[in-house]
Amino acid sequence: MELSIFEVIGPIMIGSSSSHTAGAAKLARIAGVIAGEPYDRVTFGLHGSFAKTYRGHGTDRALVFGALGYYEDDERLPNSFELAKKAGLSFEFYQTELEGAHENTAILTFYQQHKQICRVIGSSIGGAQIIITQIDDFTTHYTAQLPALILSYRDRPGAISKITGILAEYEINIALMKVSRSQKGGTALCTIETDQAIPQEATQQLRAIPNIFQVRAINLI
């Protein structure tokens, strides 16, 4: 039987729980990158175990900490509410129920000046590992194990080939790709996991492609 090292000794983190604390912080941090724009307010819809135990396990503080862009092994995590106040980030928690969702699932909605800019649904699945399952109205599957590009664009013939062509120019190998669309010819969301980090120059070229609405690069450290 093969075991991940995370299953044996667990991640480097600030406790109390790898799923309810470290995973929650990572989920919010990655969701904040996906938002792709500055935000001054975040709401957290908590499902299942997250909703039942979030105060006792520090999930609330972990989510706010991640939304501020901090990493889950940072010792300042318990002070996240105070850090948010200093940073001008307001937040709110509410309970929700999501059919078929993992017990440690949250809906993270990001706002700037009362305008919603992004909504991310994701889960903390144990060992500080996460999965992003929805971005706005589109389903996806991103585990934050590899660098990724998340692009929204108008669904047109040749759109994917233009995107992958630019990645090939920079010798970026695609490990996994998932495309979701609202309807044929409508808006589509493409999540591309890569073996290499995505340089800023490649991101700029992708943004210049006609009918590309947004490009978000996630370069993991």
C-alpha positions, 0 to 999 in steps of 0.5 A: 500500500502506497502512502503519501508523506502527508498521511504519515507525518502531516503537513507543516502547519499551525494547528489544530487540524490539518483539514479544518485549519491548515487546509482551510487556510490553503483553500482561502489562499488559492481562492484569493489568487483565483479571484484575480483582483483586489478585494475588500470583503469576503463571505464564507459559506460553511457546509457540513463539518466546517459549519459545525466546528469552525470556531472550535478548530479555528477554521474561521481564523484560518479562512480569513488568514488564507484570504489575506494571502498568508500561508498555513504554516505562518505563526500569525494565523491565530491573529487573522481577525486583527490582521484583517482589520488592519488590512481593511478586509471585512468578512462574514460567515454563514452556514449553508448546505451543498448537495453531495459536497465534501464535509469540509466545503466552503463557498468563498465570495469575494467583493470589491466596493460591494461588487462581487468579483468572484465566487469559489467553491472548494473543499479541504480533503485532509492532510492540508490538501484541497480541491477547487470544484467550482469557479463562478458558475463553472465546474472545475477540478483543481487540487493546487498540486501543480501550477495552473492557468485559469482562463475565461474566454468566449467559446470559439473554434481555435481558442484552445489551440491559441492558448496551448500554442503560447504555452508551447512557445515557453516550453510549458508542458500541460499536465491536465486540462479541464474545460467547462462552458455555459453553452456552445458559443458562450463563455467557457472556463479552462483550467490548465495544470502545468509542469512548469511555472507560468512566466508573466510574459506568457500570461501577458500574451494570453491576455492579448488573445481576442475573446479572452476575458480573464487569465489567472496564473497560480504559481505554487511555491 
